[in-house]
């Protein structure tokens, strides 16, 4: 069944098998590899994307449930000032968790960070980046 998805402002057609996750579709079918798959169980937050502006875990979201909602990935936020804030505050080390952190809800930083694991321990710098990105 061919699906038409609105991703980062563009309409994209995919023909995923039943049971395919949004994360798998983004990465494997559309080449949007900024969305990471780590735990595959919705625990780590590396796969976070936005559906109509709300952060969701794409590794446990079936692509067939997306419907007409707007999907925003880290690629869709490439010009967002928060990216520069992460660079300025050195808020990343390996960078694996960074897309999930940036796509999360920056207005509620600690709540949003609770669902995004950073194994490098860059939490204080991530918090600084999120709190200062509007400067």
C-alpha positions in Angstrom: 0.0 0.0 0.0 1.6 3.2 -1.2 1.6 6.0 1.5 2.0 9.7 0.9 3.9 11.3 3.8 4.6 14.9 4.4 8.2 15.0 5.6 10.1 18.2 6.3 7.6 20.1 4.2 7.7 17.8 1.1 5.4 15.1 0.0 7.1 11.7 -0.3 5.7 8.4 -1.4 6.7 5.1 0.2 5.5 1.6 -0.1 6.4 0.1 3.3 5.5 -3.4 4.4 2.9 -3.7 7.2 4.6 -3.4 10.6 7.4 -1.0 9.4 8.3 1.7 11.8 8.5 5.4 10.9 12.2 5.3 11.8 12.9 2.4 9.4 11.0 4.2 6.7 12.8 7.5 7.2 16.3 5.8 7.3 15.9 2.9 4.9 13.4 4.1 2.4 13.9 7.8 2.3 17.6 8.1 3.2 17.0 10.5 6.1 19.7 9.0 8.4 19.8 11.8 10.9 17.1 9.9 12.8 18.9 7.2 14.8 17.8 3.8 15.9 19.5 2.7 19.1 17.3 0.7 21.5 14.4 0.0 19.0 12.1 0.0 22.0 11.3 3.6 22.7 13.6 4.0 25.7 16.5 6.1 24.5 15.1 8.9 22.4 17.7 8.8 19.6 14.8 8.2 17.1 12.8 11.3 18.2 11.0 13.2 15.4 8.1 15.5 15.5 4.6 14.7 14.3 2.7 18.0 13.9 5.3 19.6 16.2 5.0 17.0 19.0 8.0 14.9 19.8 7.4 11.1 19.2 9.6 8.0 19.3 9.8 6.9 15.6 11.2 3.5 16.4 7.9 2.5 18.0 5.6 4.5 15.7 4.2 2.5 12.8 4.5 4.4 9.6 1.0 3.4 8.6 -0.4 5.4 11.6 1.2 8.7 10.6 -1.6 9.6 8.1 -1.6 13.3 7.0 0.4 14.6 9.9 3.6 16.6 9.2 6.8 14.7 10.1 9.8 16.9 11.0 13.2 15.2 11.3 16.6 16.7 12.2 17.2 17.3 8.5 14.1 19.6 8.5 15.7 21.6 11.3 19.1 22.1 9.7 18.8 25.9 9.7 17.3 26.1 13.3 19.4 28.3 15.7 19.4 25.4 18.2 21.9 23.6 16.0 24.4 26.5 16.3 23.8 26.6 20.0 24.8 22.9 20.3 28.0 23.6 18.4 28.7 26.8 20.4 28.3 25.1 23.8 30.1 21.9 22.7 26.9 20.0 23.6 27.8 16.9 21.7 30.6 14.4 21.7 29.8 11.4 19.6 26.7 13.1 18.2 24.6 10.0 18.1 21.9 11.3 20.5 22.1 14.9 19.2 19.3 14.7 16.6 16.9 13.3 19.1 17.8 16.0 21.6 17.3 18.8 19.1 14.0 17.5 17.8 12.7 17.3 21.4 10.5 20.0 23.0 13.0 22.8 23.9 10.5 24.6 26.1 10.5 21.9 28.6 14.2 20.9 28.5 14.5 18.6 31.5 11.3 16.8 30.7 12.3 16.4 27.1 15.8 15.3 28.0 14.4 12.6 30.3 13.6 10.6 27.2 16.9 11.1 25.4 19.9 9.2 26.7 23.4 10.6 26.1 26.0 8.0 26.9 28.7 10.6 26.6 27.3 12.6 29.6 27.0 15.9 27.9 23.8 16.8 29.7 25.0 20.1 31.3 26.2 21.4 27.9 23.0 20.2 26.2 21.0 22.0 28.8 23.1 25.2 28.3 22.6 25.0 24.5 18.9 24.6 24.8 18.6 27.4 27.4 20.8 29.9 25.4 19.9 29.2 21.8 17.7 32.3 21.5 20.5 34.6 22.5 
